[in-house]
Amino acid sequence: MRVVIAVLLLSSIASAAPQTFVSGATRTHVIELFTSEGCSSCPPADAWLSGLRDDPRLWHDVIPIAWHVDYWDRLGWKDRFASKAGTQREYAYGAKWKEPSVYTPCVVIDGLEARMRAFPAPSSALAGALRATCDGRQVQVQFEPVATGDFDVHAVRLALGVISKVGAGENGGRTLRHDFIASGAMATARLTHGAASLDLPSAIEDGAEQHALAVWITRHGELAPIQAVGGLLANQ
């Protein structure tokens, strides 16, 4: 019994070991995909985003996030990964672009609508160094911007390698694979003297092979990311 307890304690300590992710000084791109299991046009876009899993640019030059929206749930299949927050974020982008409606799949790169699906080249634009340390429940952030201003920081867990069998709707009968799903709610805080602490909400039960963390900076009250960092989480 003592051996079992010791192993459990060691496992708990290991799972809480902090991980630190650090960006370079140049801008790291953020690719956002608004998608839904209820949309027949979305699986090719999901597969396109999954193509980053083995790409050397992942976590260094690009941070991908797949937001599942809930406005297609009415077509006969409720997407278990969909959230009102993802839908509201896409509508906020639409309002910024003065678009009369939203759609899926929708690709957004650094806050700009991207009609052509292509991974961006590494940026040479200076943005500032971003450092994020995660202990599983909390994220400590430090940002050294190249320009002064007021900034917000955002963080969300990501789920990779999720297999989903769709039983109805436009993709009924298909088995879909998802990566980089925003799993759980997004945390947001305002930077004070270049630092902030965020409490990560609990992740949803997603059956993922791996989990990751995405952290990005915006100017206060704005949507477009200006710097980002992320990486795979151990023991998540």
KEKE-3310 file (N, C-alpha, C; in steps of 0.2 Angstrom, whole numbers, plus 5000, padded with zeros to 4 digits):
npx = (5004:5010:5019:5011:5004:5015:5019:5008:5009:5021:5018:5008:5015:5024:5015:5012:5023:5030:5030:5039:5037:5044:5044:5052:5060:5054:5038:5026:5015:4997:4986:4969:4955:4939:4926:4916:4908:4896:4896:4898:4908:4919:4928:4939:4946:4949:4958:4968:4973:4977:4989:4999:5004:5016:5024:5039:5037:5028:5023:5034:5035:5021:5005:4992:4974:4959:4943:4927:4911:4894:4883:4879:4874:4860:4858:4856:4866:4874:4889:4901:4912:4909:4907:4899:4907:4917:4909:4905:4917:4920:4910:4913:4925:4919:4911:4921:4927:4917:4908:4893:4888:4893:4904:4908:4921:4931:4946:4957:4971:4982:4972:4967:4956:4957:4956:4962:4969:4984:4999:5007:5023:5038:5039:5047:5045:5047:5040:5041:5047:5039:5034:5029:5023:5017:5008:4999:4987:4988:4994:5008:5013:5025:5029:5039:5037:5040:5035:5027:5012:4995:4991:4983:4982:4979:4974:4972:4968:4973:4967:4974:4973:4960:4947:4932:4916:4904:4887:4875:4867:4876:4888:4886:4889:4903:4920:4929:4945:4952:4963:4971:4960:4951:4950:4940:4936:4942:4955:4958:4968:4973:4988:5000:5013:5020:5017:5007:4994:4986:4971:4968:4953:4944:4948:4938:4931:4939:4945:4958:4974:4985:4988:4990:4996:4991:4995:4993:4995:4986:4983:4975:4958:4957:4956:4965:4979:4996:5008:5013:5014:5017:5015:5017:5009:5015:5009:4995)
npy = (4994:5006:5008:5010:5022:5030:5030:5036:5048:5053:5053:5063:5074:5074:5077:5090:5097:5112:5119:5128:5139:5148:5162:5168:5184:5189:5189:5176:5167:5166:5154:5152:5142:5141:5129:5115:5099:5097:5102:5099:5104:5105:5095:5093:5105:5104:5093:5099:5108:5099:5095:5102:5095:5087:5096:5106:5119:5121:5127:5135:5144:5145:5145:5135:5135:5127:5132:5126:5129:5132:5135:5126:5115:5113:5106:5093:5086:5087:5095:5090:5097:5110:5127:5141:5152:5150:5153:5166:5172:5171:5178:5191:5193:5194:5205:5215:5214:5219:5210:5203:5190:5174:5160:5142:5131:5143:5152:5161:5171:5178:5187:5191:5188:5174:5168:5160:5144:5142:5139:5152:5160:5161:5175:5190:5201:5211:5208:5205:5197:5183:5174:5159:5150:5135:5126:5117:5121:5134:5148:5158:5173:5182:5197:5205:5219:5226:5238:5251:5250:5245:5229:5213:5196:5179:5162:5145:5128:5115:5101:5086:5074:5068:5057:5056:5049:5053:5053:5058:5071:5082:5076:5063:5046:5047:5045:5056:5065:5076:5090:5101:5107:5119:5116:5117:5132:5149:5158:5174:5189:5205:5213:5218:5229:5221:5208:5194:5183:5168:5159:5143:5136:5121:5107:5100:5084:5075:5064:5065:5061:5069:5084:5102:5119:5135:5152:5169:5186:5201:5218:5229:5225:5221:5210:5204:5193:5197:5192:5176:5160:5142:5125:5107:5099:5090:5075:5078)
npz = (5000:5004:4994:4983:4986:4987:4973:4967:4973:4968:4954:4954:4957:4946:4936:4939:4936:4931:4915:4902:4889:4876:4866:4851:4846:4835:4826:4830:4820:4822:4818:4815:4815:4811:4813:4811:4816:4810:4797:4780:4772:4780:4785:4775:4778:4791:4790:4783:4793:4802:4796:4801:4812:4810:4805:4805:4807:4817:4833:4833:4822:4819:4828:4829:4831:4833:4832:4837:4831:4836:4828:4818:4824:4823:4812:4814:4820:4835:4839:4849:4853:4850:4855:4862:4864:4854:4843:4846:4845:4831:4826:4831:4824:4811:4812:4814:4801:4794:4788:4782:4786:4794:4792:4789:4783:4791:4789:4799:4800:4810:4814:4802:4788:4779:4763:4755:4758:4765:4774:4783:4779:4789:4800:4799:4806:4820:4836:4850:4865:4871:4886:4893:4907:4912:4925:4924:4929:4930:4922:4920:4914:4904:4895:4883:4875:4858:4856:4865:4875:4879:4884:4882:4887:4882:4884:4880:4881:4870:4861:4853:4841:4841:4839:4831:4829:4818:4819:4813:4803:4791:4790:4793:4797:4795:4801:4809:4811:4823:4826:4837:4844:4852:4869:4881:4890:4885:4893:4899:4903:4908:4905:4917:4919:4910:4914:4919:4927:4923:4926:4921:4914:4917:4906:4893:4892:4880:4875:4869:4861:4864:4873:4872:4874:4870:4869:4868:4863:4863:4858:4870:4872:4858:4844:4836:4836:4841:4845:4850:4858:4862:4865:4867:4880:4894:4902:4903)
capx = (5000:5014:5022:5006:5003:5021:5019:5003:5011:5026:5014:5004:5020:5027:5010:5011:5029:5029:5033:5039:5037:5047:5045:5058:5058:5049:5031:5024:5008:4992:4981:4963:4951:4932:4924:4910:4907:4890:4897:4901:4914:4924:4933:4946:4950:4952:4964:4973:4976:4981:4995:5004:5007:5023:5028:5044:5035:5023:5025:5040:5032:5014:5001:4985:4969:4953:4937:4921:4906:4888:4877:4877:4871:4853:4857:4854:4871:4877:4896:4902:4917:4907:4905:4896:4913:4920:4904:4905:4923:4920:4905:4917:4929:4914:4909:4927:4928:4910:4905:4886:4887:4899:4903:4913:4927:4934:4953:4960:4978:4984:4967:4964:4952:4962:4952:4967:4972:4991:5002:5011:5030:5040:5039:5053:5042:5048:5034:5043:5048:5033:5036:5023:5025:5011:5009:4993:4981:4989:4999:5012:5015:5029:5029:5043:5035:5045:5032:5023:5005:4991:4990:4979:4985:4974:4977:4968:4971:4972:4967:4976:4972:4954:4944:4925:4912:4898:4881:4870:4869:4879:4894:4883:4892:4910:4924:4933:4950:4953:4969:4972:4954:4951:4947:4938:4936:4948:4957:4960:4970:4977:4995:5002:5020:5022:5016:5000:4993:4979:4969:4965:4947:4945:4947:4933:4933:4939:4948:4964:4980:4990:4986:4994:4994:4992:4995:4994:4995:4983:4982:4970:4952:4957:4955:4971:4986:5002:5013:5010:5019:5013:5018:5013:5009:5016:5005:4989)
capy = (5000:5012:5009:5012:5029:5034:5031:5041:5055:5055:5054:5069:5079:5075:5080:5097:5100:5117:5119:5135:5140:5155:5164:5173:5191:5190:5187:5170:5168:5162:5152:5150:5138:5140:5123:5111:5093:5097:5105:5094:5107:5106:5090:5095:5111:5101:5089:5104:5111:5093:5094:5105:5091:5085:5102:5109:5126:5121:5130:5140:5150:5145:5142:5133:5134:5126:5134:5123:5133:5129:5136:5120:5110:5113:5102:5086:5083:5092:5095:5090:5102:5117:5132:5148:5156:5150:5156:5173:5175:5172:5184:5197:5194:5196:5212:5219:5214:5221:5204:5202:5184:5170:5153:5137:5133:5150:5153:5168:5171:5185:5192:5193:5183:5171:5165:5154:5140:5142:5141:5158:5160:5164:5182:5194:5207:5211:5208:5205:5190:5180:5168:5157:5145:5132:5121:5113:5124:5141:5151:5164:5176:5188:5199:5211:5221:5231:5245:5252:5250:5241:5222:5207:5189:5174:5156:5140:5121:5112:5094:5084:5067:5066:5053:5057:5046:5057:5049:5061:5077:5082:5071:5057:5040:5048:5046:5062:5066:5083:5092:5108:5109:5123:5112:5121:5140:5153:5162:5181:5193:5211:5213:5224:5229:5215:5201:5192:5176:5166:5152:5139:5132:5114:5105:5096:5077:5075:5058:5066:5058:5074:5091:5107:5125:5141:5158:5174:5193:5206:5225:5228:5226:5220:5202:5201:5192:5201:5187:5170:5154:5137:5118:5101:5098:5083:5072:5082)
capz = (5000:5004:4987:4978:4988:4984:4966:4965:4974:4963:4948:4955:4957:4940:4932:4940:4935:4927:4908:4900:4882:4875:4858:4848:4846:4829:4827:4828:4817:4825:4813:4819:4810:4813:4810:4814:4813:4806:4791:4776:4769:4785:4785:4772:4781:4797:4788:4782:4799:4805:4792:4805:4817:4809:4802:4809:4809:4823:4839:4832:4818:4819:4833:4827:4835:4829:4836:4834:4832:4837:4824:4813:4828:4821:4806:4815:4824:4840:4839:4856:4854:4849:4860:4861:4864:4847:4838:4847:4842:4824:4824:4832:4818:4806:4813:4812:4794:4791:4784:4784:4789:4795:4788:4790:4787:4790:4792:4801:4801:4813:4814:4795:4785:4774:4759:4752:4764:4765:4780:4782:4780:4795:4800:4801:4810:4827:4840:4857:4867:4876:4890:4897:4911:4914:4929:4923:4931:4930:4917:4922:4907:4904:4888:4882:4868:4855:4856:4871:4874:4884:4881:4885:4886:4881:4884:4879:4880:4864:4860:4847:4839:4843:4834:4832:4824:4817:4818:4809:4800:4784:4790:4796:4795:4794:4806:4808:4816:4824:4830:4839:4846:4858:4873:4887:4889:4885:4899:4897:4908:4906:4907:4921:4919:4906:4917:4921:4929:4921:4929:4915:4916:4916:4899:4892:4891:4873:4872:4865:4861:4867:4874:4871:4876:4866:4873:4863:4865:4859:4861:4875:4869:4851:4843:4832:4840:4839:4847:4852:4860:4863:4864:4869:4888:4897:4907:4903)
cpx = (5004:5017:5017:5005:5009:5021:5014:5005:5016:5023:5011:5009:5023:5022:5010:5018:5028:5033:5033:5040:5039:5047:5051:5055:5053:5043:5030:5017:5003:4987:4974:4958:4944:4929:4919:4910:4900:4890:4901:4907:4920:4930:4940:4950:4953:4958:4970:4977:4980:4988:5001:5007:5014:5027:5033:5042:5031:5027:5031:5037:5025:5011:4994:4980:4962:4947:4931:4915:4899:4882:4875:4874:4863:4852:4856:4860:4874:4885:4898:4908:4915:4905:4903:4902:4916:4915:4905:4912:4923:4915:4909:4921:4925:4912:4915:4928:4922:4907:4897:4884:4894:4898:4909:4915:4929:4941:4954:4967:4980:4979:4964:4961:4957:4958:4956:4970:4980:4994:5007:5019:5032:5041:5045:5051:5044:5042:5036:5043:5042:5036:5030:5025:5018:5012:5003:4987:4982:4994:5002:5015:5020:5030:5034:5042:5040:5042:5028:5016:5002:4990:4986:4983:4979:4978:4971:4971:4969:4972:4969:4975:4966:4950:4936:4921:4905:4892:4875:4872:4873:4885:4892:4887:4900:4913:4929:4939:4951:4960:4968:4965:4955:4947:4946:4938:4942:4949:4960:4962:4973:4984:4997:5010:5023:5021:5008:5000:4986:4977:4965:4959:4948:4944:4941:4935:4933:4942:4954:4970:4985:4986:4992:4992:4995:4991:4997:4992:4991:4984:4976:4963:4951:4957:4962:4977:4992:5008:5010:5016:5014:5018:5014:5014:5010:5011:4998:4984)
cpy = (5006:5013:5012:5020:5033:5035:5036:5048:5057:5057:5061:5075:5080:5078:5087:5101:5106:5116:5126:5135:5147:5156:5167:5180:5193:5187:5180:5170:5163:5160:5149:5148:5138:5135:5120:5104:5092:5100:5101:5097:5107:5101:5091:5100:5108:5097:5094:5107:5105:5092:5097:5101:5089:5090:5105:5116:5127:5123:5135:5146:5150:5142:5141:5132:5133:5127:5130:5127:5129:5130:5131:5115:5108:5108:5094:5082:5088:5090:5095:5095:5109:5121:5138:5153:5156:5153:5163:5176:5176:5177:5191:5198:5197:5203:5217:5219:5217:5216:5204:5195:5180:5164:5149:5134:5140:5150:5160:5167:5178:5190:5194:5187:5180:5166:5159:5151:5139:5144:5147:5156:5163:5171:5185:5200:5206:5212:5209:5198:5189:5174:5166:5151:5142:5126:5116:5116:5132:5143:5157:5167:5182:5190:5205:5214:5226:5238:5245:5252:5246:5234:5218:5201:5184:5167:5151:5133:5119:5104:5091:5076:5064:5063:5054:5053:5050:5053:5052:5068:5077:5077:5064:5051:5041:5047:5051:5062:5074:5084:5099:5111:5113:5119:5115:5128:5143:5157:5169:5185:5199:5211:5219:5223:5223:5208:5200:5185:5174:5159:5149:5135:5125:5112:5100:5088:5075:5068:5059:5062:5062:5080:5096:5114:5131:5147:5164:5181:5197:5213:5225:5230:5224:5212:5200:5199:5195:5197:5181:5165:5148:5130:5113:5101:5091:5081:5076:5077)
cpz = (5000:4997:4983:4980:4986:4977:4964:4967:4969:4956:4948:4954:4950:4935:4933:4939:4930:4920:4906:4893:4881:4868:4857:4849:4840:4830:4825:4826:4821:4819:4817:4813:4814:4809:4814:4811:4809:4799:4786:4772:4774:4786:4781:4775:4788:4796:4786:4788:4803:4802:4796:4810:4816:4805:4807:4811:4815:4829:4839:4828:4817:4825:4830:4832:4831:4834:4833:4836:4833:4833:4819:4817:4826:4815:4807:4819:4829:4841:4846:4858:4853:4855:4858:4860:4857:4842:4839:4844:4835:4822:4826:4827:4812:4806:4812:4805:4790:4786:4787:4787:4791:4792:4790:4784:4785:4793:4793:4803:4804:4813:4807:4792:4779:4769:4756:4758:4762:4771:4779:4783:4786:4794:4802:4805:4817:4831:4848:4859:4872:4879:4894:4901:4914:4919:4929:4924:4930:4925:4919:4915:4908:4896:4888:4875:4865:4855:4862:4869:4879:4881:4885:4883:4886:4881:4883:4879:4873:4864:4853:4847:4842:4838:4836:4827:4824:4815:4814:4806:4793:4784:4793:4793:4794:4801:4805:4813:4816:4828:4832:4841:4852:4863:4880:4886:4889:4891:4896:4903:4905:4909:4911:4922:4915:4909:4918:4923:4926:4924:4923:4918:4914:4908:4898:4891:4883:4870:4868:4866:4865:4868:4873:4874:4871:4870:4868:4866:4860:4862:4865:4871:4861:4850:4840:4836:4837:4841:4850:4854:4862:4863:4867:4877:4890:4902:4908:4900)
residu = (MET:ARG:VAL:VAL:ILE:ALA:VAL:LEU:LEU:LEU:SER:SER:ILE:ALA:SER:ALA:ALA:PRO:GLN:THR:PHE:VAL:SER:GLY:ALA:THR:ARG:THR:HIS:VAL:ILE:GLU:LEU:PHE:THR:SER:GLU:GLY:CYS:SER:SER:CYS:PRO:PRO:ALA:ASP:ALA:TRP:LEU:SER:GLY:LEU:ARG:ASP:ASP:PRO:ARG:LEU:TRP:HIS:ASP:VAL:ILE:PRO:ILE:ALA:TRP:HIS:VAL:ASP:TYR:TRP:ASP:ARG:LEU:GLY:TRP:LYS:ASP:ARG:PHE:ALA:SER:LYS:ALA:GLY:THR:GLN:ARG:GLU:TYR:ALA:TYR:GLY:ALA:LYS:TRP:LYS:GLU:PRO:SER:VAL:TYR:THR:PRO:CYS:VAL:VAL:ILE:ASP:GLY:LEU:GLU:ALA:ARG:MET:ARG:ALA:PHE:PRO:ALA:PRO:SER:SER:ALA:LEU:ALA:GLY:ALA:LEU:ARG:ALA:THR:CYS:ASP:GLY:ARG:GLN:VAL:GLN:VAL:GLN:PHE:GLU:PRO:VAL:ALA:THR:GLY:ASP:PHE:ASP:VAL:HIS:ALA:VAL:ARG:LEU:ALA:LEU:GLY:VAL:ILE:SER:LYS:VAL:GLY:ALA:GLY:GLU:ASN:GLY:GLY:ARG:THR:LEU:ARG:HIS:ASP:PHE:ILE:ALA:SER:GLY:ALA:MET:ALA:THR:ALA:ARG:LEU:THR:HIS:GLY:ALA:ALA:SER:LEU:ASP:LEU:PRO:SER:ALA:ILE:GLU:ASP:GLY:ALA:GLU:GLN:HIS:ALA:LEU:ALA:VAL:TRP:ILE:THR:ARG:HIS:GLY:GLU:LEU:ALA:PRO:ILE:GLN:ALA:VAL:GLY:GLY:LEU:LEU:ALA:ASN:GLN)
# end
